[in-house]
Amino acid sequence: MHNVFVSGVANKQLSQHGFTLVELITVMVIVGIVSAIALPRILDRGSFDSRGYYDQVISSLRYAQKTAISQRRTVCVTFPITGGMELTTASNFGGACNTGLQNPTGTYPAGQTTYTVDAPNGVTLTGAVAISFDALGRASFAGASPLSISVSGFAAGNVCIEAETGYVYGRAVC
């Protein structure tokens, strides 16, 4: 605190209120930078949808493989033209996939007869082919192993499937 003479009276203290000009300008610059960087990311849902779908595809493929092992029957994964993926299972050991696979809670989604994973608007899969997992969990598909499936809008990784083990994982390059 400073003691100053005001109107000839000694030792009257002046109190300071508010911010300095430097503090105000610094805060305005920081707010401007944060809004220029963060706001476009918050408003664009596409990257969040792509990442969420990427994780959901990996989880669903792992679920298909684990279901094939636990039920000792073939589980098929198909990718319809409309986008997304559909999981079906063989009604008996060694048979063809002709029965809709239930989701992990043991039910079907409302209005559906199989476990489906729908792609969000603007998100597509590339490199996807029909996949079947046998009772040992091995994956069977056309093409080289590992199979690489990429999700549009999410460039950080691919969904990879090893044929001999059926192992499903995400990686930048398969």
Buried (B, 14 or more C-beta within 10 A) or exposed (E): EEEEEEEEEEEEEEEEEEEEEEEEEEEEEEEEEEEEEEEEEEEEEBEBBBBBBBBBBBEBBBBBBBBBBEBEBBBBBBBEEEBBBBBBBBEEEEEEBEBBBBBEEEEBBEEEEBBBBBBBEEBBBEBBEEBBBBBEBBBEBEEEBBBBBBBBBBEEBBBBBBBEBBBBBBEEEB
